[in-house]
Amino acid sequence: MDATPIPFYDTPLAVVHGRDFGDVGARAATAVLARLHARGFTCGTIVDVGCGAGVAAAAFCDAGFTVVAFDRSSAMAELTRRAAPAALVSVGTLDTVRFPSNCVAICAISEVLSYAPSAAVADLGLDRFFDLAASSLCPGGFAAFDLVTPGRLGPEGRRTMEQSMDDWRLKVSGVEDRAQRTVDRRISGAALIDGVWEPIEEQHRQITTSGEQVAKAAMRAGLTCDLADSYDDQPMHGVTVAWCTKL
Ligand SMILES: C[S@@+](CC[C@H](N)C(=O)[O-])C[C@H]1O[C@@H](n2cnc3c(N)ncnc32)[C@H](O)[C@@H]1O
């Protein structure tokens, strides 16, 4: 008998993300496009790793770029297909999706690379991401991503947030273990979909990564690395934003 898959951005949570959590994706896309234009890139291929509901993918398509987008969650990939019909969208991970060559940018926006079962797996995943970036980017092309940093949940190491709109409600309880570098989140609630309240019950583990670790991994892959606290001048909490360029 097949084991039931562990829910990970299944339809109700994916729909909530698509409805009201596209802000970081939109801001990051604006920053990525500004940097591309500043470097003289007005066309070319952008890979969007963990594309979610497709906010950034849609912005990249609208700006005239070819977009290869993928997500581990089939519900998220389906939302990207709707938001960005011109994008080449698939369900997959860094281990299963083939990257095109000569990309102008590779993005992993909103903590995509932080999801992992352990620190060792996350560190390997970051190295794999950088190896793919180094071999797939054109000269002057760059990787842009953000990762969860240590201390994400403050000195207490735990936080609970409740949020709701007319068509969804969420309770997110997080616990950080500084020694293991884990942030475990339990996400529960419901989303109104086609007139029916669909329950949400998911558990996500993220791994914290310091800016220093990111810079060292980028250097190992031969990429330059600029770190920031945000994609723009609006504050972001508990993340490092990295811009890593292939010279
Ligand atoms: C917080 S959402 C961000 C979505 C989108 N990038 C945005 O900015 O709105 C994180 C996304 O990463 C995806 N994800 C997490 N780990 C992944 C992996 N190893 N490979 C591909 N997608 C992954 C999740 O399914 C989810 O859609």
PDBQT file of the ligand as one rigid body, heavy atoms in Angstrom, charges set to zero:
ROOT
HETATM    1  C1  LIG A 301       7.291  30.579   0.371  1.00  0.00    +0.000 C 
HETATM    2  S1  LIG A 301       6.986  29.828  -1.190  1.00  0.00    +0.000 S 
HETATM    3  C2  LIG A 301       7.638  31.063  -2.304  1.00  0.00    +0.000 C 
HETATM    4  C3  LIG A 301       7.077  30.980  -3.683  1.00  0.00    +0.000 C 
HETATM    5  C4  LIG A 301       7.555  32.033  -4.684  1.00  0.00    +0.000 C 
HETATM    6  N1  LIG A 301       8.949  31.890  -5.014  1.00  0.00    +0.000 N 
HETATM    7  C5  LIG A 301       7.275  33.425  -4.176  1.00  0.00    +0.000 C 
HETATM    8  O1  LIG A 301       8.216  34.195  -3.971  1.00  0.00    +0.000 OA
HETATM    9  O2  LIG A 301       6.098  33.739  -3.981  1.00  0.00    +0.000 OA
HETATM   10  C6  LIG A 301       8.243  28.604  -1.243  1.00  0.00    +0.000 C 
HETATM   11  C7  LIG A 301       8.095  27.691  -2.453  1.00  0.00    +0.000 C 
HETATM   12  O3  LIG A 301       9.257  26.880  -2.574  1.00  0.00    +0.000 OA
HETATM   13  C8  LIG A 301       8.836  25.608  -3.021  1.00  0.00    +0.000 C 
HETATM   14  N2  LIG A 301       9.921  24.677  -2.692  1.00  0.00    +0.000 N 
HETATM   15  C9  LIG A 301      10.408  24.381  -1.475  1.00  0.00    +0.000 A 
HETATM   16  N3  LIG A 301      11.437  23.515  -1.578  1.00  0.00    +0.000 NA
HETATM   17  C10 LIG A 301      11.595  23.286  -2.902  1.00  0.00    +0.000 A 
HETATM   18  C11 LIG A 301      12.499  22.486  -3.659  1.00  0.00    +0.000 A 
HETATM   19  N4  LIG A 301      13.435  21.739  -3.065  1.00  0.00    +0.000 N 
HETATM   20  N5  LIG A 301      12.392  22.484  -4.999  1.00  0.00    +0.000 NA
HETATM   21  C12 LIG A 301      11.432  23.215  -5.613  1.00  0.00    +0.000 A 
HETATM   22  N6  LIG A 301      10.530  23.983  -4.954  1.00  0.00    +0.000 NA
HETATM   23  C13 LIG A 301      10.629  24.022  -3.617  1.00  0.00    +0.000 A 
HETATM   24  C14 LIG A 301       7.546  25.374  -2.274  1.00  0.00    +0.000 C 
HETATM   25  O4  LIG A 301       6.779  24.350  -2.829  1.00  0.00    +0.000 OA
HETATM   26  C15 LIG A 301       6.908  26.748  -2.354  1.00  0.00    +0.000 C 
HETATM   27  O5  LIG A 301       6.121  26.878  -3.514  1.00  0.00    +0.000 OA
ENDROOT
TORSDOF 0
